[in-house]
Amino acid sequence: MRELLILVPCDEEQKRKLEQNFQKDYHITYACDDEKEIQKEKVMRSEIIIGEPEMEWIQNAPMLKWVQMTWAGTDKYTNYPGFPENVLLTNATGAFGVVISEYVIGAVLTMYRRFPQYWKNMEKHVWKDMGSERCICGKRVLILGTGNIGTETAKRFKAFGAVVSGIRRTRKRAEHFDEIHVMDELNEELQKADIVVGCLPNNAKTAGIMNDERFGTMKKDALFVNVGRGNLVEPGALERTLRKGHLLGAVLDVTKTEPLPFENSLWDMENVMITPHIAGPSFGHDKATEDKIWEICRENLKRYLRNEKLQNLILS
């Protein structure tokens, strides 16, 4: 019987579904709450893992054939050498588009409608008009990345009446985008955008592409939102741009160093909103997102049994 190890939280409902569908084919072990050393021992005996084990464990697991991640980002493994060639790697792309895109819309509205200033006034019992606000309707949005997260974000901006452009590797059309551009056109598109949203993965081609020059080409009153990976932004570039009074502000759910260091000046900027990488949580937040993750896992477990191509295959 195939050994299936689960290293992530799994509630009773999901356990029931797994056991109803797969108990006759897989010996299922739940190890989320085990000590690290015990998890490591179980990895050594497993053929399939749902979760994100340490790279060292994967490299030394003689029985391992497949790792099903519960994240969309795969850089924990793909940005470093050494992932075994004989081990399949799949991710949970498709589970996070809705929850992250709603975060983006909420964050933009928060900044556009000056909610942080009104919250501070409310704490002081101050009734005061804080000045002009903005509407998403009619704005030009540039989304860096047109995958599941970028597409769902475009869909929601379109519902608000925005014009949405996307940056991707090719000019292939993408649903919900008015225009598609390639990376060579990024500078030109940044100059036109009122809102720029980073949804790109972490890899060598995306690292540091938002630098001083590119932030400088953006409109003086543009808003920058990053929900992809923190290394999209060249270290210090955003702080320098904001200190010059350029840009309306920024929303950051991801930073190059996480947690963002206590002494980083971004914490103290009134036109910056920072959240601790929670725009697209895997477990313990939104149940609908958890359910989507498990749907992907169950579909791939079925495909694995039938020796069919897995969904979201990253390495094979």
N, C-alpha and C positions, 0 to 999 in steps of 0.2 A: 504494500500500500504506500502511496506517495505521502511524504512527510511535508505538511503545510504548517509553517510557523507564522503566527500573527504577532507583530511587535507594536501594534498601535491599539488605541482604545477601541473596544468592540462591545457595544451594549447588548442586552439580552435579545432584543429584536433582531439585530444583525447576526448574532450567534445562531439564533433559531433558523434564520434563512440559510446561513452557511451549512448548518448541519442537515437541514431538510434536503438541500440540493446536492451536497457533496460528501456526506459522511461515509457513503459506501465506497468512495473512490480516494478520499484523502483522510489521513490521520491528522486531525486538526489540533494544534497546540496554541494556547493563548498565553503570551509571555510579556504582555505590556507592563505588568506590575512587578516583574521579576528583577532582581539585582542584575547589574550589567554582566557580571561574570557568569551568572546562570544563563542569561540571554545568549552570551557568546558560545557557551557549551551547546545550547540548543541549535544555534545557527550551524554548527559543525555537523549536525545530524540531519539537516533539512534539505529538501529538494527545491522547495518554493518558499519564498518569504514575502509577506505583505508588510511593508514598512520601510524603514530607512536604516538598515544596519551599518555599522562602521565599515569603511573600506577594507581595513585590515582583516576584519572578520570574513568578509566576502572572499578576499584573496586566499584565505586559508581554509575555506569550507569545501571539502572534497566532494560532497554530494550535491552541492548547489547547482541548479540549472536555470533559475529564473528569480528575479527580484521585481516585484510589483510595488512601485512607489505610491504613496498617497499624496504626494506633492505634484505640482505642475513643473516646477523647476528641477532640473536634473544635474545642476552644476556640482553638487556634492560629489558626483561620480565622474561626470563627463569633462570637467575642467582639469582633471588630474589623471596622470597615467596610471595604469595598473589594474583597471577593471578587467576581470578575466574574459577572454575572448569567447569562452564556451558558455557564458552565462547571459541569458536574455535580460534586458532591462526595459521595463515599461513604466509610464508615469500616469498621472490622473488628469491629464489635459481634458477639458470639457466639463470638469466639476466646478470650476471657480469663476467662470465668466460672469454669471449673474451676480454673485455676491460682491465681486470686486468692482464690477461696473456700477452697481448701486452705491458703493463707497465713493467712487469717483464723482458721480452726480451729486451725492450728498455733500462732499467736500467742496465742490465748485459752488454750490448754492450757499454753503456756509460762508465762504470767502466773499462771494458776490453780494450777499445780503447783509454783510457785516455782523453776523451773529456773534462772533467772539466779543466784539465791542459791546453789544447789547447784553450779553451774559455778564460782563464785568459791571455794566451799569445796574443790572438787576441786583447784583450782590450788594451794591451801595444804595439801592432803592432810588436810583436816579432815572427820571423820566426825561429822556433827551433824544432828539432826532440827531442821528450821527451822520447825516448827509446822504448824498446820492448813492444808489445801489445800481446793480447791473442785472440784466436778464440774459439767460443763455440763448434765447430766441434771436436768430439773426447773426450770432457769433460764428466765427470760423474756427473749427477745432482741428488740430493736427494730432493724430494718434500714431505714435511710433510703435509699430507692431500690429499686425492684422490677424493674429491667431484668434483663439476662442475668446480670450479676455478683451483684445482690441475690438473684435467684431461685436461682442455684446455691449461694449462701451459705446461704439458707434451707433448701434441700434437705439440706445437710450438718448443719446444726444440728438439724433434725428427726430425722436418723439418730441423734443423740446423746440424743434425748429431751427437747429443749427446746421451749418454746412460742414460736412465732415470729410477730411482728407486723411489718407493713410500712407505710411512709409513702410515698404517691405522690400525684399530682395529682388523681386521681379514685378513686372507691370500687370500680372494676372489680376483680374477683377476680384473683388471681395465684397460680400453681401453687406449692405447698409452703408457703404462708403460712396460718397459722390465722386471722389477722385482717388487714384492710386498713383503714388510716386515711388521712385527708387532712392536709395541712400545718397546717390550723387546729387540729388535735387533737394537734400535736406536743408541746406542754408537758405535757398530761395523760399522754401515753404515755411520755414521758421519766421521769416520776415512778414508773412501774411497772417499768421495765426494769432487769435485772441486767447486761445487755450491750447496748451501743449501737454499731452498725456504720454508718459513713458510706460509702455507695456512690454518692453523687450527682455529677452532672457539674458543671462549672464554668460558671455563668451568673449573671446578675444576680439571679435569684430564690433561688439557693442560697447566695450569698456572705454569709458572716458569720452564718448562722442559728444556729450554735452559739456563743452569747455567754455572758457572765457569768451572766445570769439563767437561761438554759437549763441550763448546767452545774450551777448551784446547785439546780435542781429535781430533778436526778438523784439516785438513792439514794447515800448516803454511801459505800457499798462497791461501786458500779457500775464497770464497766470500759468505757472508750471506745476504739473502734478506728476509724481512718480510712484507707480504701484508695481513696477516690474522688478528691477534689481538695482541696488544702490550704486553699483559700479558704473552705471550709465553716466553718472555725473563725475567729472574730473574733480579730485579732492580740492576743496577751497574755491572752486569756480563760482558756485551758486552764492556763497557768502560774499565774495567780492562784488558780484553783480548787484546783489541786494543792498549792500552798503553804499553803492553809488546812487541808489535811488531808482535803479532800473528794475522793471517788472512790478506788477501789482502785488505779487507775492508768490508763495510756493506752498504746496501740500506734499508732504513726504511721509509715505508709509514704509519706505525702505531707505537705508543709507549704506554707504560702503562699509563702514564699521558699525556693527550692531552688537549691543546697544550703542546708540549714539553717545559719545563721551560726554560726561557731565559738563565739562568746560567748553564744549563746542558752542560757538556764538549763535548758531541757528536757534538754539533753545530760547534765546532772549529777544528774538526779532518778532515784533508785533504782527507782521504780515506773513508769518510762517506758521503753518499748522503741522505738527508732528504726531504720528501715531506709531506704536511699536510693532510694525509688521503684522497687522491684524486685518488688513483689507480682505484677505482670502484665507481665513483660518481653516485648518484641516479638521480638527476635532475640538469639541467642547464649546462651540459657539453656535453656528447655524445648523440646525438639524437637516434641513433640506440639502445643504452642501455635503454633510456627512453621508446622507443617503445616496447622493450622486457618486461619491467616491466608491462606496460599496457596490453600487450598480456596475461601475467599471470593473472592479475587482471580480465580481461574480461572472460577468460576461467573459472576462479573460480566463477565469478558471474553467469555464465550459469549453472555450476554444482550445485551451491547453490539452484538455482530455481528448478532444477530437483531432489534435495535431493540426489545428488551423492557425493561420497567422493571427497574432495577438493585436489588439487595439493599442494605439499609442506606443508602438515599438520604437525604442530609441537606439538600442544596441542589440545586434543579433549575431 
